[in-house]
Amino acid sequence: MGLKDDENMMAEELRRLLDQLPPHNQDLWREVVYFLHEITLQADVNKMSPVNLGIVWGPNVFWDEQVPHLPGNAATFSFLGP
């Protein structure tokens, strides 16, 4: 199984999870993603590329209560990387 297959599987799982959210939460998520996209459009000025936003937002949004959290441990979310 290649990297692209893994990415597709993660995207499908994320879609499945998002579909389970209540409608208001789905609307909020859509607005947050739109806002983050707008931020990336100015990455040359604000230095917030998609990868940098993933480092900042990933640990706060995609967390597992069974995984111990260490302050500043962005390595857990390295699969979001470039």
Order of alpha helices (4+ residues) and beta strands (2+ residues): alpha-alpha-alpha-alpha
